[in-house]
Amino acid sequence: MFKKLRDQIDNATRQATERAGQDFRWHAAQFQQEAARQGHDIRPQMPTQGMAAQGFQLMNQDPAMVEFMSLPGEEQIRQQGLANQYGQNLRRLHEFGEPATAVVRTLDRTGVTVAAQPQYTSVLDVTRADGTTYRTTVTHLVPDMTFAQYAPGTRHHVRIDRNDPNNVGVFELLP
């Protein structure tokens, strides 16, 4: 009886591992194609068993990640796409945006998570290099581990979209 049960578990584990490998290869190919469209040569590699075990252990300790991983695959991909768009906008702002500083006036959770990252809105008082100031509201992803860095009253280096001054990327915390 025990041997039969053990064999069934082993068989199910092998099948699940194979399906996970197939899913990884499919998602890796999609990621690689999207990266190539953007001019990047990225070759995802299958994680080692130790890396995967450590990753699963860490994921299972984060309730937001557990919730995200329980979503249907299509929703996970949609949210990952949103997170990628957010990151691409930040990268574009960092590279080409107008340097400025900002003071965070509010930090309010929206109740939405994107790829297990909580989304917040913040009211910012932005000061341009020429000394002019304005107030704007931004929506951004703030990982729990960096939440305190965005507390009201904190000052940051920011970058302003030259075509849309309300599109502000919040970067380095200032003393």
N, C-alpha and C positions, 0 to 999 in steps of 0.2 A: 504494500500500500504506500509506504513512505517513498520507495524508489519511483513508483509511478507518478506520484505527486511532484517529486523532485525533477523528474524528466519533463513533466508538463511545464513546470516553472522555467527550466532551462530552455525549452523549446520556445516558450513565449518571450523570454528574454532575448534570445537570438533573433527572433522575428522583429521584435521592437527595435533592437539595435540596427538591424538591416534597414528597417523603415526610416529610422532616424538618420542613418547614413545617406539614404536616398534623398530625404528631405534636405539635408545639409547640402548635398551636391547640387540639388535644384536651386536652392536659395543662393548658394555661392555663385552659381552661373548667372542668376539674375543680377546679383550684386556686381559681379565682374562686368557684365554687359552695360549696366548703368554707369559704372565708373569709367569704362572705356568711352562711352558717349561724352563724358565730361573730360576726356583726355588723360585719364589715369590708368596705369597698368597695375592692377591689383590681382593677386593670385591667392584667394583664400585657401587655407590648408585645414584639413581635418584635425581637430584637437586630439592630443594624446588622451589616453584613458585617465591619467592623473589630473590633467588640466580639466577635463570634463567633470570628474568627480568633485574637484575643488569648486568649480563654477556652479554645479548643482547645489552643493552645500551652501554656498554664499547666497544663491538665489532663494533657497528655501528659508533663509533667515530674514528675508525682506518681504513683508506682507504685500507691498505694492507689486513686487516682481512676481510673487506667487499668483496674484490676481491677474497680472498681465499674461503670464504663461498659461493660464487656464482659459484665456480667450480663444475663439476659433482662429485658425491660422490666417485667414483673410483679414481679420481685424488686427492681428499682430502686425501684419505686413503694412496695413493702412497706417497704423500708428507709427511704425518705424519710418515710413515715408514722411509723415509729418515731422518727426524728430530730425530726419535728414534735412528737410527743407529749412527747419529752424537753424540747424547747424550751418547749412550753406549760407543762409542770410547773415549769420554772425561772422562767418569767415569773410564774406564779401565786405561787410561793414568794417571789419578789422583791417582788411587790406586797402580799401578805397575810401572809407568814411572819413568825414571831417573830425579831427581830434577835438575833444571837449571834456568837461568834467560834469558830474551830476551828483546831486544829493537825493537819496531815496527818502521820500516823504511817507509813503505807505507801502506795505507789502501784504496783499490780500490773496489768500488761496481761492482759486476759481472753483474748486471741487472737481476739476478735470485732471486726469493724469494722461500723459502721452508717453507710451513705451516705458511705463513704470516711473516716470519722472513727474512730480507734481507741477502743475501750472499755476502761476501767480500773475496778478496785475500789480503794477507799481506806478505810483505817481512820482515823477522825477522833476526836480528843478535843474534844468540844464544850463550850463554857462559855456558859451562859445569862447574861442580864443580872443575875440575882439571885445569880450566883456559883456556882450548882450546875453540876456537870460530869457528863458521861457519855460513853461510848465507843460509836460506831456504825460500821457499814460501809456505804458508798454505792457505787453503780455509776454512773459518769458518762463522758461523751464528752470526751476531752481532745485537741484538735488538736495535731499534732506541734509546731507553732510556739509553743505555750504550755506545752508539757510541763514545762519547768524551773520554771514558776510553781507547780506542784503537787508539787514535790519534798518528800520527807519532811522534817519540821521547819518547813515554811513555815506561816505564820499567815494566816488569811483571815476576812473578814466572811462570815458565812453567814446563811441564813434557814431556820428550822425550821417544818415543817408543824405547825400547832397541833393537828391531830388525829392526827398520826403523827410523833413525834419522831425516828424513824429516816429520815424523808424530809427530807433536808437538801440545800439548794442551796448550792454553794460559789461565792462571788463574789470580790470584790476582795481582792487580795493586800495584806497589812498589812506595814509595815516591821518 
